[in-house]
Amino acid sequence: MKNLKIGVLMLTLALANLSCRQEASLQRDLELTGSWKLESIVEDNVQMPATNNQLVTSMVFKDKGELEARTASNFISGYYETGQQNTMQIAGGGTQRTETAWGERFINALPAIDHYELKPDRLILYYQNTNQLIFSRMIQ
């Protein structure tokens, strides 16, 4: 009987631990902070996916409103602020090397971002009404 009680206790603890991990994973998935890879750009209802030959364009949202972004040619550092109804403002600056067309679209969109949508492992930044930068979470 004692072994049965110990077995039930161990099973209960294992299930509780699994549940906590799932909740922590879901909470992480719905947090803005972290690294995001640009997967596609939507402009004027035309979706332009990243191609395999493009270098990764990414953003890192840090605590305290800091952010970093990288393109094939440039590095950007700045700040972001979120508000009610998922509004967002981004400000910053960075290097100014000659940029690829893809990187230029990304850089030009950043100051125009006005709101965002966050889904598990997916971030959409909206600018100029319906235009979008679509990201996937980068595994670290």
N, CA, C and O atoms as a GROMACS GRO file, in nm:
protein
  560
    1MET      N    1   0.083  -0.119   0.000
    1MET     CA    2   0.000   0.000   0.000
    1MET      C    3   0.088   0.126   0.000
    1MET      O    4   0.057   0.224  -0.068
    2LYS      N    5   0.196   0.121   0.077
    2LYS     CA    6   0.286   0.236   0.085
    2LYS      C    7   0.348   0.263  -0.052
    2LYS      O    8   0.360   0.379  -0.092
    3ASN      N    9   0.388   0.157  -0.125
    3ASN     CA   10   0.444   0.174  -0.259
    3ASN      C   11   0.343   0.235  -0.355
    3ASN      O   12   0.380   0.315  -0.440
    4LEU      N   13   0.216   0.197  -0.341
    4LEU     CA   14   0.111   0.251  -0.426
    4LEU      C   15   0.095   0.401  -0.400
    4LEU      O   16   0.079   0.479  -0.494
    5LYS      N   17   0.098   0.442  -0.273
    5LYS     CA   18   0.086   0.584  -0.239
    5LYS      C   19   0.204   0.663  -0.295
    5LYS      O   20   0.186   0.774  -0.346
    6ILE      N   21   0.323   0.608  -0.284
    6ILE     CA   22   0.442   0.675  -0.337
    6ILE      C   23   0.432   0.686  -0.489
    6ILE      O   24   0.466   0.789  -0.546
    7GLY      N   25   0.384   0.579  -0.554
    7GLY     CA   26   0.367   0.581  -0.700
    7GLY      C   27   0.266   0.686  -0.744
    7GLY      O   28   0.290   0.759  -0.840
    8VAL      N   29   0.155   0.695  -0.674
    8VAL     CA   30   0.052   0.795  -0.705
    8VAL      C   31   0.106   0.935  -0.683
    8VAL      O   32   0.080   1.026  -0.762
    9LEU      N   33   0.182   0.954  -0.575
    9LEU     CA   34   0.241   1.085  -0.546
    9LEU      C   35   0.338   1.125  -0.657
    9LEU      O   36   0.337   1.239  -0.703
   10MET      N   37   0.424   1.030  -0.699
   10MET     CA   38   0.520   1.060  -0.805
   10MET      C   39   0.449   1.093  -0.936
   10MET      O   40   0.491   1.185  -1.008
   11LEU      N   41   0.344   1.020  -0.968
   11LEU     CA   42   0.267   1.047  -1.090
   11LEU      C   43   0.202   1.184  -1.083
   11LEU      O   44   0.202   1.258  -1.182
   12THR      N   45   0.147   1.219  -0.969
   12THR     CA   46   0.085   1.350  -0.951
   12THR      C   47   0.187   1.462  -0.970
   12THR      O   48   0.160   1.561  -1.037
   13LEU      N   49   0.304   1.445  -0.909
   13LEU     CA   50   0.409   1.546  -0.924
   13LEU      C   51   0.456   1.557  -1.068
   13LEU      O   52   0.479   1.668  -1.117
   14ALA      N   53   0.469   1.446  -1.137
   14ALA     CA   54   0.512   1.448  -1.277
   14ALA      C   55   0.408   1.520  -1.363
   14ALA      O   56   0.445   1.601  -1.448
   15LEU      N   57   0.281   1.493  -1.342
   15LEU     CA   58   0.175   1.560  -1.419
   15LEU      C   59   0.171   1.709  -1.388
   15LEU      O   60   0.152   1.790  -1.479
   16ALA      N   61   0.189   1.747  -1.263
   16ALA     CA   62   0.191   1.888  -1.226
   16ALA      C   63   0.308   1.959  -1.292
   16ALA      O   64   0.293   2.071  -1.340
   17ASN      N   65   0.424   1.895  -1.295
   17ASN     CA   66   0.543   1.952  -1.358
   17ASN      C   67   0.521   1.971  -1.508
   17ASN      O   68   0.558   2.074  -1.564
   18LEU      N   69   0.461   1.872  -1.573
   18LEU     CA   70   0.432   1.880  -1.716
   18LEU      C   71   0.335   1.994  -1.744
   18LEU      O   72   0.352   2.068  -1.840
   19SER      N   73   0.233   2.008  -1.660
   19SER     CA   74   0.135   2.115  -1.677
   19SER      C   75   0.201   2.252  -1.664
   19SER      O   76   0.173   2.342  -1.742
   20CYS      N   77   0.289   2.268  -1.565
   20CYS     CA   78   0.360   2.395  -1.546
   20CYS      C   79   0.447   2.426  -1.666
   20CYS      O   80   0.454   2.541  -1.710
   21ARG      N   81   0.516   2.325  -1.720
   21ARG     CA   82   0.601   2.348  -1.837
   21ARG      C   83   0.518   2.391  -1.957
   21ARG      O   84   0.558   2.480  -2.032
   22GLN      N   85   0.400   2.328  -1.976
   22GLN     CA   86   0.314   2.366  -2.088
   22GLN      C   87   0.265   2.509  -2.071
   22GLN      O   88   0.262   2.584  -2.168
   23GLU      N   89   0.227   2.549  -1.950
   23GLU     CA   90   0.183   2.685  -1.926
   23GLU      C   91   0.297   2.784  -1.949
   23GLU      O   92   0.275   2.890  -2.008
   24ALA      N   93   0.416   2.752  -1.903
   24ALA     CA   94   0.532   2.840  -1.923
   24ALA      C   95   0.564   2.852  -2.071
   24ALA      O   96   0.599   2.960  -2.119
   25SER      N   97   0.554   2.742  -2.145
   25SER     CA   98   0.580   2.744  -2.289
   25SER      C   99   0.477   2.831  -2.360
   25SER      O  100   0.513   2.912  -2.446
   26LEU      N  101   0.350   2.817  -2.325
   26LEU     CA  102   0.245   2.898  -2.386
   26LEU      C  103   0.264   3.045  -2.352
   26LEU      O  104   0.247   3.131  -2.438
   27GLN      N  105   0.300   3.075  -2.227
   27GLN     CA  106   0.324   3.214  -2.187
   27GLN      C  107   0.441   3.272  -2.267
   27GLN      O  108   0.433   3.386  -2.312
   28ARG      N  109   0.549   3.196  -2.285
   28ARG     CA  110   0.664   3.242  -2.362
   28ARG      C  111   0.622   3.267  -2.506
   28ARG      O  112   0.665   3.365  -2.567
   29ASP      N  113   0.538   3.179  -2.561
   29ASP     CA  114   0.494   3.194  -2.699
   29ASP      C  115   0.414   3.322  -2.719
   29ASP      O  116   0.412   3.376  -2.830
   30LEU      N  117   0.349   3.370  -2.614
   30LEU     CA  118   0.266   3.490  -2.626
   30LEU      C  119   0.334   3.614  -2.570
   30LEU      O  120   0.267   3.714  -2.542
   31GLU      N  121   0.466   3.610  -2.554
   31GLU     CA  122   0.542   3.726  -2.511
   31GLU      C  123   0.612   3.788  -2.630
   31GLU      O  124   0.662   3.717  -2.718
   32LEU      N  125   0.617   3.917  -2.633
   32LEU     CA  126   0.684   3.989  -2.741
   32LEU      C  127   0.836   3.977  -2.730
   32LEU      O  128   0.905   3.971  -2.832
   33THR      N  129   0.888   3.974  -2.608
   33THR     CA  130   1.032   3.968  -2.591
   33THR      C  131   1.088   3.841  -2.652
   33THR      O  132   1.028   3.735  -2.646
   34GLY      N  133   1.206   3.856  -2.711
   34GLY     CA  134   1.272   3.742  -2.774
   34GLY      C  135   1.316   3.776  -2.916
   34GLY      O  136   1.305   3.891  -2.960
   35SER      N  137   1.366   3.675  -2.985
   35SER     CA  138   1.420   3.693  -3.120
   35SER      C  139   1.319   3.648  -3.224
   35SER      O  140   1.254   3.544  -3.210
   36TRP      N  141   1.306   3.729  -3.329
   36TRP     CA  142   1.208   3.704  -3.434
   36TRP      C  143   1.274   3.714  -3.572
   36TRP      O  144   1.351   3.806  -3.598
   37LYS      N  145   1.244   3.620  -3.658
   37LYS     CA  146   1.298   3.615  -3.795
   37LYS      C  147   1.190   3.661  -3.893
   37LYS      O  148   1.077   3.612  -3.890
   38LEU      N  149   1.226   3.755  -3.980
   38LEU     CA  150   1.132   3.804  -4.080
   38LEU      C  151   1.109   3.697  -4.185
   38LEU      O  152   1.202   3.654  -4.254
   39GLU      N  153   0.983   3.652  -4.198
   39GLU     CA  154   0.946   3.546  -4.292
   39GLU      C  155   0.888   3.601  -4.421
   39GLU      O  156   0.912   3.547  -4.529
   40SER      N  157   0.811   3.710  -4.410
   40SER     CA  158   0.753   3.769  -4.530
   40SER      C  159   0.710   3.912  -4.504
   40SER      O  160   0.692   3.956  -4.391
   41ILE      N  161   0.695   3.984  -4.614
   41ILE     CA  162   0.648   4.122  -4.612
   41ILE      C  163   0.523   4.127  -4.700
   41ILE      O  164   0.521   4.073  -4.811
   42VAL      N  165   0.419   4.192  -4.650
   42VAL     CA  166   0.297   4.210  -4.728
   42VAL      C  167   0.282   4.359  -4.754
   42VAL      O  168   0.269   4.438  -4.660
   43GLU      N  169   0.283   4.398  -4.882
   43GLU     CA  170   0.261   4.537  -4.920
   43GLU      C  171   0.157   4.541  -5.031
   43GLU      O  172   0.166   4.468  -5.129
   44ASP      N  173   0.057   4.626  -5.014
   44ASP     CA  174  -0.051   4.640  -5.110
   44ASP      C  175  -0.112   4.504  -5.145
   44ASP      O  176  -0.137   4.473  -5.262
   45ASN      N  177  -0.136   4.423  -5.041
   45ASN     CA  178  -0.197   4.290  -5.052
   45ASN      C  179  -0.115   4.190  -5.133
   45ASN      O  180  -0.169   4.089  -5.177
   46VAL      N  181   0.013   4.216  -5.153
   46VAL     CA  182   0.104   4.124  -5.221
   46VAL      C  183   0.203   4.072  -5.118
   46VAL      O  184   0.276   4.149  -5.057
   47GLN      N  185   0.204   3.940  -5.099
   47GLN     CA  186   0.296   3.880  -5.001
   47GLN      C  187   0.426   3.842  -5.068
   47GLN      O  188   0.428   3.775  -5.171
   48MET      N  189   0.537   3.888  -5.008
   48MET     CA  190   0.672   3.860  -5.058
   48MET      C  191   0.744   3.779  -4.952
   48MET      O  192   0.793   3.835  -4.854
   49PRO      N  193   0.753   3.647  -4.970
   49PRO     CA  194   0.823   3.565  -4.871
   49PRO      C  195   0.974   3.578  -4.884
   49PRO      O  196   1.027   3.609  -4.991
   50ALA      N  197   1.042   3.555  -4.773
   50ALA     CA  198   1.188   3.552  -4.776
   50ALA      C  199   1.232   3.435  -4.863
   50ALA      O  200   1.168   3.329  -4.863
   51THR      N  201   1.339   3.453  -4.937
   51THR     CA  202   1.392   3.344  -5.018
   51THR      C  203   1.512   3.284  -4.949
   51THR      O  204   1.572   3.346  -4.861
   52ASN      N  205   1.547   3.164  -4.988
   52ASN     CA  206   1.659   3.094  -4.923
   52ASN      C  207   1.792   3.166  -4.940
   52ASN      O  208   1.880   3.152  -4.856
   53ASN      N  209   1.807   3.242  -5.049
   53ASN     CA  210   1.937   3.309  -5.071
   53ASN      C  211   1.948   3.442  -4.997
   53ASN      O  212   2.053   3.506  -5.002
   54GLN      N  213   1.842   3.485  -4.928
   54GLN     CA  214   1.849   3.609  -4.850
   54GLN      C  215   1.906   3.580  -4.712
   54GLN      O  216   1.872   3.480  -4.649
   55LEU      N  217   1.993   3.667  -4.667
   55LEU     CA  218   2.043   3.655  -4.531
   55LEU      C  219   1.929   3.686  -4.434
   55LEU      O  220   1.837   3.761  -4.468
   56VAL      N  221   1.936   3.631  -4.316
   56VAL     CA  222   1.828   3.647  -4.218
   56VAL      C  223   1.813   3.793  -4.177
   56VAL      O  224   1.911   3.860  -4.143
   57THR      N  225   1.691   3.840  -4.182
   57THR     CA  226   1.655   3.970  -4.127
   57THR      C  227   1.580   3.940  -3.998
   57THR      O  228   1.485   3.862  -3.997
   58SER      N  229   1.623   4.003  -3.889
   58SER     CA  230   1.565   3.966  -3.760
   58SER      C  231   1.550   4.086  -3.669
   58SER      O  232   1.610   4.192  -3.688
   59MET      N  233   1.465   4.066  -3.567
   59MET     CA  234   1.447   4.165  -3.461
   59MET      C  235   1.455   4.095  -3.327
   59MET      O  236   1.414   3.980  -3.313
   60VAL      N  237   1.510   4.165  -3.229
   60VAL     CA  238   1.514   4.115  -3.092
   60VAL      C  239   1.447   4.220  -3.005
   60VAL      O  240   1.495   4.333  -2.993
   61PHE      N  241   1.335   4.183  -2.944
   61PHE     CA  242   1.266   4.270  -2.849
   61PHE      C  243   1.317   4.232  -2.710
   61PHE      O  244   1.304   4.118  -2.668
   62LYS      N  245   1.374   4.330  -2.641
   62LYS     CA  246   1.432   4.307  -2.508
   62LYS      C  247   1.343   4.367  -2.401
   62LYS      O  248   1.248   4.440  -2.429
   63ASP      N  249   1.377   4.334  -2.278
   63ASP     CA  250   1.308   4.396  -2.164
   63ASP      C  251   1.330   4.546  -2.166
   63ASP      O  252   1.424   4.595  -2.230
   64LYS      N  253   1.247   4.618  -2.097
   64LYS     CA  254   1.259   4.763  -2.081
   64LYS      C  255   1.246   4.838  -2.212
   64LYS      O  256   1.294   4.951  -2.224
   65GLY      N  257   1.181   4.778  -2.312
   65GLY     CA  258   1.153   4.848  -2.436
   65GLY      C  259   1.268   4.864  -2.533
   65GLY      O  260   1.257   4.942  -2.628
   66GLU      N  261   1.376   4.793  -2.513
   66GLU     CA  262   1.489   4.802  -2.606
   66GLU      C  263   1.470   4.702  -2.719
   66GLU      O  264   1.408   4.597  -2.701
   67LEU      N  265   1.524   4.736  -2.836
   67LEU     CA  266   1.519   4.643  -2.948
   67LEU      C  267   1.645   4.652  -3.032
   67LEU      O  268   1.716   4.753  -3.031
   68GLU      N  269   1.672   4.545  -3.103
   68GLU     CA  270   1.780   4.538  -3.200
   68GLU      C  271   1.724   4.472  -3.325
   68GLU      O  272   1.636   4.387  -3.318
   69ALA      N  273   1.777   4.513  -3.440
   69ALA     CA  274   1.737   4.451  -3.566
   69ALA      C  275   1.859   4.437  -3.654
   69ALA      O  276   1.953   4.516  -3.647
   70ARG      N  277   1.856   4.335  -3.738
   70ARG     CA  278   1.965   4.310  -3.832
   70ARG      C  279   1.908   4.280  -3.970
   70ARG      O  280   1.806   4.212  -3.984
   71THR      N  281   1.976   4.333  -4.069
   71THR     CA  282   1.946   4.299  -4.208
   71THR      C  283   2.074   4.239  -4.266
   71THR      O  284   2.170   4.214  -4.194
   72ALA      N  285   2.074   4.217  -4.396
   72ALA     CA  286   2.194   4.163  -4.461
   72ALA      C  287   2.311   4.260  -4.446
   72ALA      O  288   2.426   4.216  -4.440
   73SER      N  289   2.283   4.390  -4.439
   73SER     CA  290   2.390   4.490  -4.441
   73SER      C  291   2.398   4.581  -4.320
   73SER      O  292   2.501   4.645  -4.298
   74ASN      N  293   2.292   4.589  -4.241
   74ASN     CA  294   2.286   4.690  -4.137
   74ASN      C  295   2.242   4.635  -4.002
   74ASN      O  296   2.180   4.529  -3.992
   75PHE      N  297   2.275   4.712  -3.899
   75PHE     CA  298   2.237   4.683  -3.762
   75PHE      C  299   2.161   4.804  -3.709
   75PHE      O  300   2.204   4.917  -3.728
   76ILE      N  301   2.049   4.779  -3.643
   76ILE     CA  302   1.964   4.886  -3.592
   76ILE      C  303   1.946   4.866  -3.442
   76ILE      O  304   1.929   4.754  -3.395
   77SER      N  305   1.951   4.974  -3.368
   77SER     CA  306   1.930   4.971  -3.225
   77SER      C  307   1.829   5.079  -3.191
   77SER      O  308   1.832   5.188  -3.248
   78GLY      N  309   1.739   5.048  -3.099
   78GLY     CA  310   1.640   5.149  -3.065
   78GLY      C  311   1.549   5.105  -2.953
   78GLY      O  312   1.585   5.023  -2.868
   79TYR      N  313   1.429   5.161  -2.955
   79TYR     CA  314   1.331   5.139  -2.850
   79TYR      C  315   1.195   5.114  -2.912
   79TYR      O  316   1.165   5.159  -3.022
   80TYR      N  317   1.113   5.040  -2.837
   80TYR     CA  318   0.975   5.020  -2.878
   80TYR      C  319   0.885   5.048  -2.757
   80TYR      O  320   0.927   5.034  -2.642
   81GLU      N  321   0.763   5.086  -2.787
   81GLU     CA  322   0.665   5.110  -2.683
   81GLU      C  323   0.533   5.051  -2.729
   81GLU      O  324   0.489   5.073  -2.842
   82THR      N  325   0.470   4.974  -2.641
   82THR     CA  326   0.339   4.917  -2.673
   82THR      C  327   0.233   4.984  -2.588
   82THR      O  328   0.262   5.038  -2.480
   83GLY      N  329   0.110   4.981  -2.638
   83GLY     CA  330   0.001   5.044  -2.566
   83GLY      C  331  -0.125   4.960  -2.574
   83GLY      O  332  -0.122   4.844  -2.615
   84GLN      N  333  -0.235   5.021  -2.534
   84GLN     CA  334  -0.363   4.952  -2.538
   84GLN      C  335  -0.397   4.912  -2.681
   84GLN      O  336  -0.357   4.978  -2.777
   85GLN      N  337  -0.472   4.803  -2.693
   85GLN     CA  338  -0.518   4.751  -2.822
   85GLN      C  339  -0.400   4.719  -2.915
   85GLN      O  340  -0.410   4.736  -3.036
   86ASN      N  341  -0.291   4.674  -2.856
   86ASN     CA  342  -0.172   4.630  -2.930
   86ASN      C  343  -0.111   4.737  -3.019
   86ASN      O  344  -0.058   4.707  -3.126
   87THR      N  345  -0.118   4.862  -2.975
   87THR     CA  346  -0.050   4.967  -3.050
   87THR      C  347   0.100   4.958  -3.024
   87THR      O  348   0.143   4.908  -2.920
   88MET      N  349   0.179   5.007  -3.119
   88MET     CA  350   0.324   5.000  -3.106
   88MET      C  351   0.388   5.117  -3.178
   88MET      O  352   0.342   5.160  -3.284
   89GLN      N  353   0.496   5.167  -3.118
   89GLN     CA  354   0.580   5.267  -3.182
   89GLN      C  355   0.724   5.220  -3.170
   89GLN      O  356   0.765   5.166  -3.068
   90ILE      N  357   0.800   5.241  -3.278
   90ILE     CA  358   0.941   5.203  -3.280
   90ILE      C  359   1.024   5.324  -3.320
   90ILE      O  360   0.987   5.398  -3.411
   91ALA      N  361   1.135   5.344  -3.251
   91ALA     CA  362   1.228   5.453  -3.285
   91ALA      C  363   1.370   5.402  -3.267
   91ALA      O  364   1.396   5.317  -3.182
   92GLY      N  365   1.460   5.455  -3.346
   92GLY     CA  366   1.599   5.415  -3.332
   92GLY      C  367   1.679   5.454  -3.454
   92GLY      O  368   1.634   5.532  -3.538
   93GLY      N  369   1.797   5.400  -3.462
   93GLY     CA  370   1.886   5.429  -3.574
   93GLY      C  371   1.991   5.320  -3.582
   93GLY      O  372   1.996   5.229  -3.500
   94GLY      N  373   2.075   5.332  -3.682
   94GLY     CA  374   2.177   5.230  -3.697
   94GLY      C  375   2.273   5.262  -3.810
   94GLY      O  376   2.284   5.376  -3.856
   95THR      N  377   2.343   5.159  -3.853
   95THR     CA  378   2.438   5.176  -3.962
   95THR      C  379   2.362   5.209  -4.090
   95THR      O  380   2.242   5.183  -4.101
   96GLN      N  381   2.433   5.266  -4.188
   96GLN     CA  382   2.367   5.308  -4.311
   96GLN      C  383   2.445   5.260  -4.433
   96GLN      O  384   2.480   5.339  -4.521
   97ARG      N  385   2.471   5.131  -4.438
   97ARG     CA  386   2.539   5.074  -4.553
   97ARG      C  387   2.437   5.048  -4.664
   97ARG      O  388   2.317   5.045  -4.640
   98THR      N  389   2.488   5.029  -4.785
   98THR     CA  390   2.400   4.996  -4.897
   98THR      C  391   2.321   4.870  -4.861
   98THR      O  392   2.378   4.773  -4.811
   99GLU      N  393   2.192   4.872  -4.886
   99GLU     CA  394   2.103   4.767  -4.841
   99GLU      C  395   2.043   4.692  -4.959
   99GLU      O  396   2.031   4.745  -5.069
  100THR      N  397   2.005   4.567  -4.934
  100THR     CA  398   1.932   4.489  -5.033
  100THR      C  399   1.790   4.545  -5.043
  100THR      O  400   1.746   4.618  -4.955
  101ALA      N  401   1.719   4.511  -5.150
  101ALA     CA  402   1.580   4.557  -5.164
  101ALA      C  403   1.494   4.506  -5.048
  101ALA      O  404   1.409   4.579  -4.997
  102TRP      N  405   1.517   4.382  -5.008
  102TRP     CA  406   1.443   4.321  -4.896
  102TRP      C  407   1.469   4.399  -4.767
  102TRP      O  408   1.376   4.436  -4.696
  103GLY      N  409   1.596   4.424  -4.737
  103GLY     CA  410   1.634   4.497  -4.617
  103GLY      C  411   1.582   4.640  -4.619
  103GLY      O  412   1.542   4.693  -4.515
  104GLU      N  413   1.582   4.700  -4.736
  104GLU     CA  414   1.531   4.838  -4.748
  104GLU      C  415   1.382   4.845  -4.718
  104GLU      O  416   1.337   4.938  -4.652
  105ARG      N  417   1.305   4.747  -4.766
  105ARG     CA  418   1.161   4.743  -4.736
  105ARG      C  419   1.140   4.732  -4.584
  105ARG      O  420   1.056   4.800  -4.527
  106PHE      N  421   1.219   4.646  -4.522
  106PHE     CA  422   1.209   4.624  -4.378
  106PHE      C  423   1.242   4.752  -4.301
  106PHE      O  424   1.165   4.796  -4.216
  107ILE      N  425   1.356   4.812  -4.332
  107ILE     CA  426   1.400   4.934  -4.262
  107ILE      C  427   1.301   5.048  -4.281
  107ILE      O  428   1.271   5.121  -4.186
  108ASN      N  429   1.249   5.064  -4.402
  108ASN     CA  430   1.154   5.172  -4.428
  108ASN      C  431   1.021   5.151  -4.357
  108ASN      O  432   0.950   5.248  -4.328
  109ALA      N  433   0.987   5.026  -4.328
  109ALA     CA  434   0.860   4.997  -4.260
  109ALA      C  435   0.866   5.028  -4.110
  109ALA      O  436   0.765   5.065  -4.051
  110LEU      N  437   0.983   5.014  -4.049
  110LEU     CA  438   0.994   5.024  -3.902
  110LEU      C  439   0.934   5.151  -3.843
  110LEU      O  440   0.857   5.142  -3.748
  111PRO      N  441   0.966   5.271  -3.895
  111PRO     CA  442   0.909   5.390  -3.830
  111PRO      C  443   0.758   5.405  -3.853
  111PRO      O  444   0.693   5.484  -3.785
  112ALA      N  445   0.703   5.330  -3.948
  112ALA     CA  446   0.560   5.342  -3.978
  112ALA      C  447   0.475   5.240  -3.902
  112ALA      O  448   0.352   5.244  -3.911
  113ILE      N  449   0.537   5.150  -3.827
  113ILE     CA  450   0.461   5.048  -3.753
  113ILE      C  451   0.372   5.116  -3.651
  113ILE      O  452   0.416   5.203  -3.575
  114ASP      N  453   0.245   5.073  -3.650
  114ASP     CA  454   0.153   5.135  -3.555
  114ASP      C  455   0.080   5.035  -3.466
  114ASP      O  456   0.024   5.074  -3.363
  115HIS      N  457   0.078   4.907  -3.502
  115HIS     CA  458   0.023   4.807  -3.412
  115HIS      C  459   0.076   4.668  -3.448
  115HIS      O  460   0.139   4.649  -3.551
  116TYR      N  461   0.048   4.573  -3.359
  116TYR     CA  462   0.100   4.439  -3.377
  116TYR      C  463  -0.002   4.335  -3.336
  116TYR      O  464  -0.099   4.363  -3.265
  117GLU      N  465   0.021   4.213  -3.384
  117GLU     CA  466  -0.060   4.097  -3.346
  117GLU      C  467   0.036   3.986  -3.307
  117GLU      O  468   0.130   3.955  -3.381
  118LEU      N  469   0.013   3.927  -3.191
  118LEU     CA  470   0.102   3.825  -3.139
  118LEU      C  471   0.024   3.694  -3.126
  118LEU      O  472  -0.078   3.687  -3.058
  119LYS      N  473   0.076   3.591  -3.192
  119LYS     CA  474   0.018   3.457  -3.186
  119LYS      C  475   0.130   3.363  -3.140
  119LYS      O  476   0.246   3.403  -3.138
  120PRO      N  477   0.096   3.240  -3.102
  120PRO     CA  478   0.204   3.148  -3.064
  120PRO      C  479   0.308   3.137  -3.176
  120PRO      O  480   0.276   3.094  -3.287
  121ASP      N  481   0.429   3.174  -3.145
  121ASP     CA  482   0.544   3.168  -3.237
  121ASP      C  483   0.527   3.249  -3.365
  121ASP      O  484   0.595   3.220  -3.463
  122ARG      N  485   0.438   3.349  -3.368
  122ARG     CA  486   0.419   3.434  -3.485
  122ARG      C  487   0.392   3.576  -3.439
  122ARG      O  488   0.312   3.598  -3.349
  123LEU      N  489   0.460   3.671  -3.503
  123LEU     CA  490   0.443   3.814  -3.474
  123LEU      C  491   0.416   3.886  -3.605
  123LEU      O  492   0.490   3.868  -3.702
  124ILE      N  493   0.312   3.966  -3.608
  124ILE     CA  494   0.281   4.047  -3.726
  124ILE      C  495   0.284   4.193  -3.684
  124ILE      O  496   0.211   4.235  -3.594
  125LEU      N  497   0.370   4.270  -3.750
  125LEU     CA  498   0.378   4.415  -3.728
  125LEU      C  499   0.308   4.482  -3.845
  125LEU      O  500   0.341   4.457  -3.960
  126TYR      N  501   0.212   4.568  -3.815
  126TYR     CA  502   0.132   4.636  -3.919
  126TYR      C  503   0.182   4.779  -3.938
  126TYR      O  504   0.218   4.847  -3.842
  127TYR      N  505   0.182   4.823  -4.063
  127TYR     CA  506   0.220   4.960  -4.095
  127TYR      C  507   0.143   5.004  -4.218
  127TYR      O  508   0.103   4.922  -4.301
  128GLN      N  509   0.121   5.134  -4.230
  128GLN     CA  510   0.048   5.193  -4.342
  128GLN      C  511  -0.080   5.115  -4.371
  128GLN      O  512  -0.100   5.065  -4.482
  129ASN      N  513  -0.164   5.105  -4.271
  129ASN     CA  514  -0.294   5.038  -4.275
  129ASN      C  515  -0.283   4.886  -4.276
  129ASN      O  516  -0.284   4.825  -4.169
  130THR      N  517  -0.271   4.823  -4.393
  130THR     CA  518  -0.276   4.677  -4.399
  130THR      C  519  -0.142   4.612  -4.432
  130THR      O  520  -0.134   4.489  -4.438
  131ASN      N  521  -0.038   4.689  -4.454
  131ASN     CA  522   0.093   4.630  -4.484
  131ASN      C  523   0.146   4.560  -4.359
  131ASN      O  524   0.116   4.600  -4.247
  132GLN      N  525   0.225   4.453  -4.379
  132GLN     CA  526   0.266   4.370  -4.267
  132GLN      C  527   0.411   4.323  -4.279
  132GLN      O  528   0.461   4.298  -4.389
  133LEU      N  529   0.476   4.311  -4.165
  133LEU     CA  530   0.601   4.238  -4.151
  133LEU      C  531   0.565   4.115  -4.069
  133LEU      O  532   0.518   4.127  -3.956
  134ILE      N  533   0.587   3.996  -4.125
  134ILE     CA  534   0.546   3.872  -4.059
  134ILE      C  535   0.671   3.797  -4.013
  134ILE      O  536   0.760   3.766  -4.093
  135PHE      N  537   0.677   3.768  -3.883
  135PHE     CA  538   0.794   3.705  -3.822
  135PHE      C  539   0.757   3.570  -3.761
  135PHE      O  540   0.642   3.546  -3.724
  136SER      N  541   0.857   3.484  -3.751
  136SER     CA  542   0.845   3.362  -3.671
  136SER      C  543   0.946   3.371  -3.558
  136SER      O  544   1.052   3.432  -3.573
  137ARG      N  545   0.914   3.310  -3.444
  137ARG     CA  546   1.004   3.313  -3.330
  137ARG      C  547   1.126   3.228  -3.361
  137ARG      O  548   1.115   3.118  -3.414
  138MET      N  549   1.243   3.281  -3.327
  138MET     CA  550   1.367   3.209  -3.346
  138MET      C  551   1.396   3.128  -3.220
  138MET      O  552   1.389   3.180  -3.109
  139ILE      N  553   1.429   3.003  -3.238
  139ILE     CA  554   1.462   2.915  -3.126
  139ILE      C  555   1.603   2.948  -3.079
  139ILE      O  556   1.695   2.959  -3.159
  140GLN      N  557   1.618   2.964  -2.949
  140GLN     CA  558   1.751   2.997  -2.895
  140GLN      C  559   1.804   2.887  -2.810
  140GLN      O  560   1.914   2.898  -2.757
   0.00000   0.00000   0.00000
